[in-house]
Amino acid sequence: MKLTLHHINLCSTNVPAMDEFYRSVLDMAPEPSMAAFRDTSQGFAGDVAFVTDGTTQMHLAEKDLALGFRTNQPVNPLERGHIAFRTDDIDAFKRRLEDKGIPYANYGARAMKGWEQIFFHDPEGNIIEVHQVRP
């Protein structure tokens, strides 16, 4: 099972200002390929900007304090943001979490078409996403 850092998600009440900041101050470029994966019909239709440094993406998402309630999930990745890793075997990663007694929220392909996503907390309460792209 391979894990690689994929993106950092920051939540904001002003996505256009965040987008402008990261593009003009940190020279990040738009990441247009991500828009095709968005699924706004299953819980999160808020504003999102996708930027990249050419290696790692940043997802600048509108803060949504009610997402966990609407999706009936115990972890809300749009409350404070999260870091995300991509894997080639999410089922093996789920077993790893289960073996370690770490609960996770299974969002499936709810937010991004073709991505199976899970979210869980590290020991300090930071939110971590692990996802796999499924054909």
NUGUBA-46923 format. One record per residue (C-alpha): residue in three letters; x, y, z. Coordinates in steps of 0.5 Angstrom, whole numbers, padded with zeros to 4 digits. Example, Ala and Ser with C-alpha at 12.3 -4.5 7.8 and 13.67 -1.06 7.14 Angstrom:
2
+-----+-------+-------+-------+
|   r |     x |     y |     z |
+-----+-------+-------+-------+
| ALA |  0025 | -0009 |  0016 |
| SER |  0027 | -0002 |  0014 |
+-----+-------+-------+-------+
# end
This chain:
135
+-----+-------+-------+-------+
|   r |     x |     y |     z |
+-----+-------+-------+-------+
| MET |  0000 |  0000 |  0000 |
| LYS |  0003 |  0007 | -0002 |
| LEU |  0001 |  0013 |  0001 |
| THR |  0003 |  0020 | -0002 |
| LEU |  0001 |  0027 |  0001 |
| HIS | -0004 |  0030 | -0004 |
| HIS | -0007 |  0036 | -0002 |
| ILE | -0008 |  0041 |  0004 |
| ASN | -0015 |  0044 |  0005 |
| LEU | -0016 |  0050 |  0009 |
| CYS | -0023 |  0053 |  0010 |
| SER | -0025 |  0060 |  0010 |
| THR | -0031 |  0065 |  0010 |
| ASN | -0028 |  0068 |  0004 |
| VAL | -0025 |  0063 | -0002 |
| PRO | -0024 |  0069 | -0007 |
| ALA | -0019 |  0072 | -0002 |
| MET | -0015 |  0066 |  0000 |
| ASP | -0015 |  0064 | -0008 |
| GLU | -0012 |  0071 | -0009 |
| PHE | -0007 |  0071 | -0003 |
| TYR | -0004 |  0064 | -0005 |
| ARG | -0004 |  0066 | -0012 |
| SER | -0001 |  0073 | -0012 |
| VAL |  0004 |  0072 | -0005 |
| LEU |  0006 |  0065 | -0006 |
| ASP |  0006 |  0064 | -0014 |
| MET |  0001 |  0058 | -0014 |
| ALA | -0002 |  0057 | -0020 |
| PRO | -0010 |  0055 | -0021 |
| GLU | -0011 |  0047 | -0021 |
| PRO | -0017 |  0047 | -0027 |
| SER | -0017 |  0039 | -0027 |
| MET | -0020 |  0039 | -0020 |
| ALA | -0026 |  0042 | -0022 |
| ALA | -0029 |  0036 | -0026 |
| PHE | -0028 |  0031 | -0020 |
| ARG | -0033 |  0036 | -0016 |
| ASP | -0040 |  0033 | -0014 |
| THR | -0044 |  0038 | -0011 |
| SER | -0050 |  0034 | -0010 |
| GLN | -0049 |  0030 | -0004 |
| GLY | -0047 |  0035 |  0001 |
| PHE | -0042 |  0040 |  0000 |
| ALA | -0044 |  0046 | -0005 |
| GLY | -0040 |  0051 | -0002 |
| ASP | -0034 |  0055 | -0006 |
| VAL | -0028 |  0052 | -0007 |
| ALA | -0021 |  0054 | -0011 |
| PHE | -0016 |  0049 | -0013 |
| VAL | -0009 |  0051 | -0013 |
| THR | -0002 |  0048 | -0014 |
| ASP |  0005 |  0049 | -0013 |
| GLY |  0006 |  0044 | -0019 |
| THR |  0007 |  0038 | -0014 |
| THR |  0002 |  0039 | -0008 |
| GLN | -0005 |  0042 | -0009 |
| MET | -0008 |  0046 | -0004 |
| HIS | -0016 |  0046 | -0004 |
| LEU | -0019 |  0053 | -0001 |
| ALA | -0026 |  0051 |  0001 |
| GLU | -0032 |  0055 |  0004 |
| LYS | -0032 |  0053 |  0011 |
| ASP | -0038 |  0049 |  0013 |
| LEU | -0040 |  0048 |  0020 |
| ALA | -0046 |  0044 |  0018 |
| LEU | -0043 |  0039 |  0013 |
| GLY | -0043 |  0033 |  0019 |
| PHE | -0050 |  0034 |  0020 |
| ARG | -0052 |  0034 |  0013 |
| THR | -0048 |  0028 |  0011 |
| ASN | -0049 |  0024 |  0018 |
| GLN | -0042 |  0023 |  0019 |
| PRO | -0038 |  0024 |  0025 |
| VAL | -0032 |  0028 |  0022 |
| ASN | -0033 |  0034 |  0019 |
| PRO | -0027 |  0036 |  0014 |
| LEU | -0030 |  0043 |  0013 |
| GLU | -0030 |  0045 |  0020 |
| ARG | -0022 |  0047 |  0020 |
| GLY | -0019 |  0044 |  0014 |
| HIS | -0015 |  0038 |  0014 |
| ILE | -0009 |  0034 |  0010 |
| ALA | -0010 |  0029 |  0005 |
| PHE | -0006 |  0023 |  0003 |
| ARG | -0007 |  0019 | -0003 |
| THR | -0007 |  0011 | -0003 |
| ASP | -0007 |  0006 | -0008 |
| ASP | -0011 |  0001 | -0003 |
| ILE | -0016 |  0004 |  0001 |
| ASP | -0019 | -0002 |  0004 |
| ALA | -0012 | -0004 |  0006 |
| PHE | -0011 |  0003 |  0010 |
| LYS | -0018 |  0002 |  0013 |
| ARG | -0016 | -0005 |  0016 |
| ARG | -0010 | -0001 |  0019 |
| LEU | -0014 |  0004 |  0022 |
| GLU | -0019 | -0002 |  0025 |
| ASP | -0013 | -0006 |  0027 |
| LYS | -0011 |  0000 |  0031 |
| GLY | -0018 |  0002 |  0034 |
| ILE | -0018 |  0009 |  0030 |
| PRO | -0025 |  0010 |  0028 |
| TYR | -0026 |  0014 |  0021 |
| ALA | -0032 |  0017 |  0017 |
| ASN | -0033 |  0014 |  0011 |
| TYR | -0035 |  0019 |  0006 |
| GLY | -0035 |  0014 |  0000 |
| ALA | -0035 |  0018 | -0007 |
| ARG | -0040 |  0024 | -0004 |
| ALA | -0035 |  0030 | -0005 |
| MET | -0031 |  0028 | -0011 |
| LYS | -0033 |  0024 | -0017 |
| GLY | -0029 |  0017 | -0017 |
| TRP | -0025 |  0019 | -0010 |
| GLU | -0027 |  0014 | -0004 |
| GLN | -0025 |  0018 |  0002 |
| ILE | -0025 |  0017 |  0009 |
| PHE | -0023 |  0022 |  0015 |
| PHE | -0020 |  0021 |  0022 |
| HIS | -0017 |  0025 |  0027 |
| ASP | -0010 |  0024 |  0029 |
| PRO | -0008 |  0024 |  0037 |
| GLU | -0009 |  0032 |  0037 |
| GLY | -0015 |  0032 |  0034 |
| ASN | -0013 |  0035 |  0027 |
| ILE | -0017 |  0032 |  0021 |
| ILE | -0013 |  0027 |  0016 |
| GLU | -0016 |  0025 |  0009 |
| VAL | -0014 |  0019 |  0006 |
| HIS | -0017 |  0017 | -0001 |
| GLN | -0016 |  0013 | -0007 |
| VAL | -0018 |  0014 | -0014 |
| ARG | -0023 |  0009 | -0017 |
| PRO | -0024 |  0008 | -0024 |
+-----+-------+-------+-------+
# end
